[in-house]
């Protein structure tokens, strides 16, 4: 996750199922937006699906890298549950914002979700950004130290020596464009 709040450039990580790209070899990458030459203290733009946008976009005057950790929680929710963990309010943005204010924004998790998975999901989707996992002084190390990742070999991941638990069938863009099979 990259974001600058005190230099002259900023990078915003786009996290969400639609922003994940695969190179066909099992490596996934995320889309990023970068802006150079702009003095960024706090960002103020709002774009995206309201149910997965961080609460600070609605509740505060500007935001920083904390929205990236919320985005990771939203992505984790989609991957774990197949849906968002945020209570759906349809087109009623006021109800969504009120659920953030009252702490009723998360729907009950299914019983099959492990204690560690529920814990990291709730920690990443915590409304007060100062209490959100990853937003303390430890940043990424805070997230990596969460019990959900107990026993995970981060060094092997960095070396690309960890086999993917799932390798979906990839079809080249050229094949899709000529109407090939998917």
ZADO-1210 file (C-alpha; in nm, 4 decimals, padded with zeros to 6 digits):
<atoms>
<atom x="00.0000" y="00.0000" z="00.0000" code="UNK" pos="1"/>
<atom x="00.1464" y="00.3319" z="-00.0947" code="UNK" pos="2"/>
<atom x="00.0314" y="00.6731" z="00.0031" code="UNK" pos="3"/>
<atom x="00.2066" y="00.9944" z="00.0758" code="UNK" pos="4"/>
<atom x="00.0566" y="01.2495" z="00.3062" code="UNK" pos="5"/>
<atom x="00.3479" y="01.4874" z="00.3399" code="UNK" pos="6"/>
<atom x="00.5492" y="01.4744" z="00.0166" code="UNK" pos="7"/>
<atom x="00.4762" y="01.6106" z="-00.3270" code="UNK" pos="8"/>
<atom x="00.3322" y="01.2930" z="-00.4760" code="UNK" pos="9"/>
<atom x="00.0597" y="01.0513" z="-00.3850" code="UNK" pos="10"/>
<atom x="-00.0340" y="00.7019" z="-00.4862" code="UNK" pos="11"/>
<atom x="-00.3738" y="00.5567" z="-00.4143" code="UNK" pos="12"/>
<atom x="-00.4176" y="00.1807" z="-00.4242" code="UNK" pos="13"/>
<atom x="-00.7410" y="00.0639" z="-00.5840" code="UNK" pos="14"/>
<atom x="-00.8530" y="-00.2417" z="-00.3909" code="UNK" pos="15"/>
<atom x="-01.1583" y="-00.4335" z="-00.4964" code="UNK" pos="16"/>
<atom x="-01.2355" y="-00.7372" z="-00.7101" code="UNK" pos="17"/>
<atom x="-01.2718" y="-00.5226" z="-01.0222" code="UNK" pos="18"/>
<atom x="-00.9268" y="-00.3678" z="-00.9703" code="UNK" pos="19"/>
<atom x="-00.7345" y="-00.6954" z="-00.9409" code="UNK" pos="20"/>
<atom x="-00.5601" y="-00.8004" z="-01.2593" code="UNK" pos="21"/>
<atom x="-00.3832" y="-01.1253" z="-01.3347" code="UNK" pos="22"/>
<atom x="-00.0928" y="-01.1750" z="-01.5701" code="UNK" pos="23"/>
<atom x="-00.2123" y="-01.5253" z="-01.6539" code="UNK" pos="24"/>
<atom x="00.0725" y="-01.6806" z="-01.4552" code="UNK" pos="25"/>
<atom x="-00.1067" y="-01.6691" z="-01.1222" code="UNK" pos="26"/>
<atom x="00.0419" y="-01.3325" z="-01.0258" code="UNK" pos="27"/>
<atom x="-00.2122" y="-01.0707" z="-00.9339" code="UNK" pos="28"/>
<atom x="-00.1538" y="-00.6988" z="-00.9432" code="UNK" pos="29"/>
<atom x="-00.3679" y="-00.4081" z="-00.8365" code="UNK" pos="30"/>
<atom x="-00.4358" y="-00.0912" z="-01.0236" code="UNK" pos="31"/>
<atom x="-00.2895" y="00.2238" z="-00.8765" code="UNK" pos="32"/>
<atom x="-00.3365" y="00.5892" z="-00.9454" code="UNK" pos="33"/>
<atom x="-00.0406" y="00.8195" z="-00.9051" code="UNK" pos="34"/>
<atom x="-00.0196" y="01.1944" z="-00.9115" code="UNK" pos="35"/>
<atom x="00.3111" y="01.3770" z="-00.9148" code="UNK" pos="36"/>
<atom x="00.3773" y="01.7369" z="-00.8275" code="UNK" pos="37"/>
<atom x="00.0723" y="01.7735" z="-00.6052" code="UNK" pos="38"/>
<atom x="00.1192" y="01.8614" z="-00.2406" code="UNK" pos="39"/>
<atom x="-00.1060" y="01.6092" z="-00.0682" code="UNK" pos="40"/>
<atom x="-00.1909" y="01.6458" z="00.2972" code="UNK" pos="41"/>
<atom x="-00.5337" y="01.4844" z="00.2737" code="UNK" pos="42"/>
<atom x="-00.7306" y="01.3653" z="-00.0260" code="UNK" pos="43"/>
<atom x="-01.0937" y="01.4674" z="-00.0768" code="UNK" pos="44"/>
<atom x="-01.2258" y="01.2864" z="-00.3851" code="UNK" pos="45"/>
<atom x="-01.4998" y="01.0258" z="-00.3523" code="UNK" pos="46"/>
<atom x="-01.5521" y="00.7678" z="-00.6244" code="UNK" pos="47"/>
<atom x="-01.6580" y="00.4058" z="-00.6038" code="UNK" pos="48"/>
<atom x="-01.9255" y="00.1762" z="-00.4676" code="UNK" pos="49"/>
<atom x="-02.0535" y="00.3332" z="-00.1426" code="UNK" pos="50"/>
<atom x="-02.0745" y="00.0015" z="00.0467" code="UNK" pos="51"/>
<atom x="-01.7026" y="-00.0599" z="00.0119" code="UNK" pos="52"/>
<atom x="-01.5793" y="00.2974" z="00.0576" code="UNK" pos="53"/>
<atom x="-01.4107" y="00.3740" z="00.3879" code="UNK" pos="54"/>
<atom x="-01.6270" y="00.5622" z="00.6379" code="UNK" pos="55"/>
<atom x="-01.3816" y="00.8527" z="00.6617" code="UNK" pos="56"/>
<atom x="-01.4777" y="00.9496" z="00.3083" code="UNK" pos="57"/>
<atom x="-01.8219" y="01.0365" z="00.4456" code="UNK" pos="58"/>
<atom x="-01.7545" y="01.1186" z="00.8117" code="UNK" pos="59"/>
<atom x="-01.4362" y="01.3272" z="00.8015" code="UNK" pos="60"/>
<atom x="-01.2882" y="01.6171" z="00.6124" code="UNK" pos="61"/>
<atom x="-01.0368" y="01.4329" z="00.3960" code="UNK" pos="62"/>
<atom x="-00.8616" y="01.0998" z="00.4247" code="UNK" pos="63"/>
<atom x="-00.5235" y="00.9326" z="00.3959" code="UNK" pos="64"/>
<atom x="-00.3813" y="00.5813" z="00.3664" code="UNK" pos="65"/>
<atom x="-00.6351" y="00.4409" z="00.6144" code="UNK" pos="66"/>
<atom x="-00.8763" y="00.3950" z="00.3233" code="UNK" pos="67"/>
<atom x="-00.6355" y="00.1394" z="00.1750" code="UNK" pos="68"/>
<atom x="-00.6605" y="-00.0809" z="00.4838" code="UNK" pos="69"/>
<atom x="-01.0413" y="-00.0513" z="00.4694" code="UNK" pos="70"/>
<atom x="-01.0209" y="-00.1481" z="00.1001" code="UNK" pos="71"/>
<atom x="-00.8174" y="-00.4535" z="00.1933" code="UNK" pos="72"/>
<atom x="-01.0896" y="-00.5469" z="00.4424" code="UNK" pos="73"/>
<atom x="-01.3547" y="-00.5043" z="00.1717" code="UNK" pos="74"/>
<atom x="-01.1540" y="-00.7230" z="-00.0667" code="UNK" pos="75"/>
<atom x="-01.0924" y="-00.9811" z="00.2065" code="UNK" pos="76"/>
<atom x="-01.4669" y="-00.9844" z="00.2771" code="UNK" pos="77"/>
<atom x="-01.5479" y="-01.0484" z="-00.0893" code="UNK" pos="78"/>
<atom x="-01.2906" y="-01.3272" z="-00.1101" code="UNK" pos="79"/>
<atom x="-01.3939" y="-01.4924" z="00.2158" code="UNK" pos="80"/>
<atom x="-01.7710" y="-01.4519" z="00.2021" code="UNK" pos="81"/>
<atom x="-01.8355" y="-01.4018" z="-00.1680" code="UNK" pos="82"/>
<atom x="-02.0052" y="-01.0753" z="-00.0732" code="UNK" pos="83"/>
<atom x="-01.9466" y="-00.7635" z="00.1306" code="UNK" pos="84"/>
<atom x="-01.9578" y="-00.7825" z="00.5096" code="UNK" pos="85"/>
<atom x="-02.1109" y="-00.4338" z="00.5150" code="UNK" pos="86"/>
<atom x="-02.4870" y="-00.4149" z="00.5752" code="UNK" pos="87"/>
<atom x="-02.6544" y="-00.3236" z="00.2460" code="UNK" pos="88"/>
<atom x="-02.8693" y="-00.0112" z="00.2376" code="UNK" pos="89"/>
<atom x="-02.9413" y="00.0042" z="-00.1353" code="UNK" pos="90"/>
<atom x="-02.9517" y="00.3621" z="-00.2550" code="UNK" pos="91"/>
<atom x="-02.9903" y="00.5008" z="00.0998" code="UNK" pos="92"/>
<atom x="-02.6513" y="00.6611" z="00.1613" code="UNK" pos="93"/>
<atom x="-02.7745" y="00.8267" z="00.4811" code="UNK" pos="94"/>
<atom x="-02.8563" y="00.4861" z="00.6321" code="UNK" pos="95"/>
<atom x="-02.5076" y="00.3593" z="00.5400" code="UNK" pos="96"/>
<atom x="-02.3428" y="00.6619" z="00.7023" code="UNK" pos="97"/>
<atom x="-02.5614" y="00.6204" z="01.0117" code="UNK" pos="98"/>
<atom x="-02.4573" y="00.2535" z="01.0362" code="UNK" pos="99"/>
<atom x="-02.0943" y="00.3715" z="01.0434" code="UNK" pos="100"/>
<atom x="-02.1731" y="00.6232" z="01.3172" code="UNK" pos="101"/>
<atom x="-02.3563" y="00.3659" z="01.5307" code="UNK" pos="102"/>
<atom x="-02.1181" y="00.0737" z="01.4692" code="UNK" pos="103"/>
<atom x="-02.3909" y="-00.1369" z="01.3062" code="UNK" pos="104"/>
<atom x="-02.2253" y="-00.1488" z="00.9639" code="UNK" pos="105"/>
<atom x="-02.1158" y="-00.5148" z="00.9713" code="UNK" pos="106"/>
<atom x="-02.3590" y="-00.7955" z="00.9101" code="UNK" pos="107"/>
<atom x="-02.3351" y="-01.1076" z="01.1256" code="UNK" pos="108"/>
<atom x="-02.0705" y="-01.3436" z="00.9920" code="UNK" pos="109"/>
<atom x="-02.1546" y="-01.7058" z="00.9077" code="UNK" pos="110"/>
<atom x="-02.0645" y="-01.9619" z="01.1755" code="UNK" pos="111"/>
<atom x="-01.8155" y="-02.1311" z="00.9428" code="UNK" pos="112"/>
<atom x="-01.5891" y="-01.8213" z="00.9450" code="UNK" pos="113"/>
<atom x="-01.2932" y="-01.8949" z="01.1736" code="UNK" pos="114"/>
<atom x="-01.2261" y="-01.6798" z="01.4791" code="UNK" pos="115"/>
<atom x="-00.9031" y="-01.5435" z="01.3267" code="UNK" pos="116"/>
<atom x="-01.0716" y="-01.4656" z="00.9922" code="UNK" pos="117"/>
<atom x="-01.3581" y="-01.2863" z="01.1701" code="UNK" pos="118"/>
<atom x="-01.1080" y="-01.0961" z="01.3818" code="UNK" pos="119"/>
<atom x="-00.9019" y="-00.9651" z="01.0890" code="UNK" pos="120"/>
<atom x="-01.2135" y="-00.8788" z="00.8923" code="UNK" pos="121"/>
<atom x="-01.3561" y="-00.6772" z="01.1815" code="UNK" pos="122"/>
<atom x="-01.0164" y="-00.5146" z="01.2489" code="UNK" pos="123"/>
<atom x="-00.9783" y="-00.4009" z="00.8865" code="UNK" pos="124"/>
<atom x="-01.3402" y="-00.2812" z="00.8684" code="UNK" pos="125"/>
<atom x="-01.3201" y="-00.0887" z="01.1950" code="UNK" pos="126"/>
<atom x="-01.4844" y="00.2543" z="01.1592" code="UNK" pos="127"/>
<atom x="-01.2525" y="00.4640" z="01.3811" code="UNK" pos="128"/>
<atom x="-00.9524" y="00.4745" z="01.1490" code="UNK" pos="129"/>
<atom x="-00.7077" y="00.5200" z="01.4366" code="UNK" pos="130"/>
<atom x="-00.8216" y="00.1811" z="01.5702" code="UNK" pos="131"/>
<atom x="-00.8198" y="00.0088" z="01.2281" code="UNK" pos="132"/>
<atom x="-00.5651" y="-00.2661" z="01.1722" code="UNK" pos="133"/>
<atom x="-00.2701" y="-00.1255" z="00.9784" code="UNK" pos="134"/>
<atom x="-00.3361" y="00.2339" z="01.0823" code="UNK" pos="135"/>
<atom x="-00.1296" y="00.2231" z="01.4005" code="UNK" pos="136"/>
<atom x="00.2419" y="00.2880" z="01.4114" code="UNK" pos="137"/>
<atom x="00.3171" y="-00.0621" z="01.2814" code="UNK" pos="138"/>
<atom x="00.1446" y="-00.0309" z="00.9419" code="UNK" pos="139"/>
<atom x="00.1944" y="-00.3437" z="00.7316" code="UNK" pos="140"/>
<atom x="00.3829" y="-00.5189" z="01.0117" code="UNK" pos="141"/>
<atom x="00.0684" y="-00.4818" z="01.2255" code="UNK" pos="142"/>
<atom x="-00.1352" y="-00.6629" z="00.9604" code="UNK" pos="143"/>
<atom x="00.1281" y="-00.9332" z="00.9060" code="UNK" pos="144"/>
<atom x="00.1401" y="-00.9990" z="01.2819" code="UNK" pos="145"/>
<atom x="-00.2355" y="-01.0650" z="01.3041" code="UNK" pos="146"/>
<atom x="-00.3179" y="-01.4228" z="01.4197" code="UNK" pos="147"/>
<atom x="-00.4917" y="-01.4889" z="01.0863" code="UNK" pos="148"/>
<atom x="-00.1463" y="-01.5007" z="00.9259" code="UNK" pos="149"/>
<atom x="00.0093" y="-01.7203" z="01.1965" code="UNK" pos="150"/>
<atom x="00.2578" y="-01.9540" z="01.0292" code="UNK" pos="151"/>
<atom x="00.2458" y="-01.7704" z="00.6959" code="UNK" pos="152"/>
<atom x="00.5875" y="-01.7446" z="00.5308" code="UNK" pos="153"/>
<atom x="00.6045" y="-01.3819" z="00.4132" code="UNK" pos="154"/>
<atom x="00.9622" y="-01.4218" z="00.2891" code="UNK" pos="155"/>
<atom x="00.8552" y="-01.7080" z="00.0615" code="UNK" pos="156"/>
<atom x="00.5743" y="-01.4896" z="-00.0721" code="UNK" pos="157"/>
<atom x="00.8187" y="-01.2076" z="-00.1514" code="UNK" pos="158"/>
<atom x="01.0436" y="-01.4585" z="-00.3331" code="UNK" pos="159"/>
<atom x="00.7374" y="-01.5934" z="-00.5225" code="UNK" pos="160"/>
<atom x="00.8174" y="-01.9354" z="-00.3769" code="UNK" pos="161"/>
<atom x="00.4684" y="-01.9906" z="-00.2327" code="UNK" pos="162"/>
<atom x="00.2407" y="-02.1985" z="-00.4540" code="UNK" pos="163"/>
<atom x="-00.0986" y="-02.0425" z="-00.5195" code="UNK" pos="164"/>
<atom x="-00.3758" y="-02.2257" z="-00.3342" code="UNK" pos="165"/>
<atom x="-00.5987" y="-02.1774" z="-00.6397" code="UNK" pos="166"/>
<atom x="-00.4909" y="-02.1223" z="-00.9998" code="UNK" pos="167"/>
<atom x="-00.7953" y="-02.0305" z="-01.2065" code="UNK" pos="168"/>
<atom x="-00.7876" y="-02.1021" z="-01.5775" code="UNK" pos="169"/>
<atom x="-00.6629" y="-01.7900" z="-01.7546" code="UNK" pos="170"/>
<atom x="-00.7636" y="-01.6943" z="-02.1071" code="UNK" pos="171"/>
<atom x="-00.5565" y="-01.4477" z="-02.3037" code="UNK" pos="172"/>
<atom x="-00.7087" y="-01.1129" z="-02.4011" code="UNK" pos="173"/>
<atom x="-00.6601" y="-01.2046" z="-02.7699" code="UNK" pos="174"/>
<atom x="-00.8637" y="-01.5228" z="-02.7259" code="UNK" pos="175"/>
<atom x="-01.1466" y="-01.3308" z="-02.5571" code="UNK" pos="176"/>
<atom x="-01.1474" y="-01.0647" z="-02.8318" code="UNK" pos="177"/>
<atom x="-01.1942" y="-01.3188" z="-03.1123" code="UNK" pos="178"/>
<atom x="-01.4718" y="-01.4943" z="-02.9214" code="UNK" pos="179"/>
<atom x="-01.2707" y="-01.7943" z="-02.8070" code="UNK" pos="180"/>
<atom x="-01.3760" y="-02.0153" z="-02.5211" code="UNK" pos="181"/>
<atom x="-01.3433" y="-01.8891" z="-02.1676" code="UNK" pos="182"/>
</atoms>
